[in-house]
Amino acid sequence: MRHTVETLPTEQRQRCEVWTRVMGYHRPVSQFNHGKQAEHRERRHFRESTAHA
């Protein structure tokens, strides 16, 4: 089955604000300084497999 994605015109789109947990509290990435934003972009995401009993 194929899915099609319909996009809205630019003037109807909203910017998505990304938050992350830093030092025990949540903060929007947009408030980071340029160096910290670059560090956030370089992060690697991983999935931890479930433990089998």
C-alpha positions as CSV (number, residue, x, y, z in Angstrom):
1,M,0.0,0.0,0.0
2,R,1.4,3.4,-0.9
3,H,0.8,6.5,1.2
4,T,0.9,10.0,-0.2
5,V,1.8,13.0,1.9
6,E,0.0,16.2,1.3
7,T,1.9,19.4,2.2
8,L,0.4,22.8,3.0
9,P,1.5,26.0,1.3
10,T,4.3,27.8,3.2
11,E,2.0,30.5,4.6
12,Q,-0.2,27.9,6.3
13,R,2.6,25.9,7.9
14,Q,3.8,26.3,11.6
15,R,7.3,25.9,12.9
16,C,7.6,22.8,15.2
17,E,9.4,23.7,18.5
18,V,11.7,20.9,19.7
19,W,12.3,20.5,23.4
20,T,15.0,18.5,25.1
21,R,15.9,17.5,28.6
22,V,19.0,19.4,29.9
23,M,20.4,19.1,33.5
24,G,17.1,17.6,34.8
25,Y,14.6,20.1,33.2
26,H,13.1,20.6,29.8
27,R,14.1,23.5,27.5
28,P,13.4,24.4,23.9
29,V,16.4,23.9,21.6
30,S,15.7,27.3,20.0
31,Q,16.9,28.9,23.3
32,F,20.3,27.2,23.1
33,N,23.4,29.1,22.0
34,H,24.8,28.3,18.5
35,G,27.4,25.9,19.8
36,K,24.8,23.9,21.9
37,Q,22.4,23.8,18.9
38,A,25.1,22.4,16.7
39,E,25.9,19.8,19.4
40,H,22.2,18.9,19.6
41,R,22.1,18.3,15.8
42,E,25.1,16.0,16.0
43,R,23.5,13.7,18.6
44,R,23.0,10.1,17.7
45,H,19.6,8.5,18.6
46,F,19.4,4.8,19.4
47,R,16.9,2.2,20.4
48,E,17.5,-0.1,23.3
49,S,16.4,-3.6,22.7
50,T,14.1,-5.3,25.2
51,A,15.7,-7.7,27.7
52,H,14.6,-11.3,27.3
53,A,14.0,-13.2,30.5
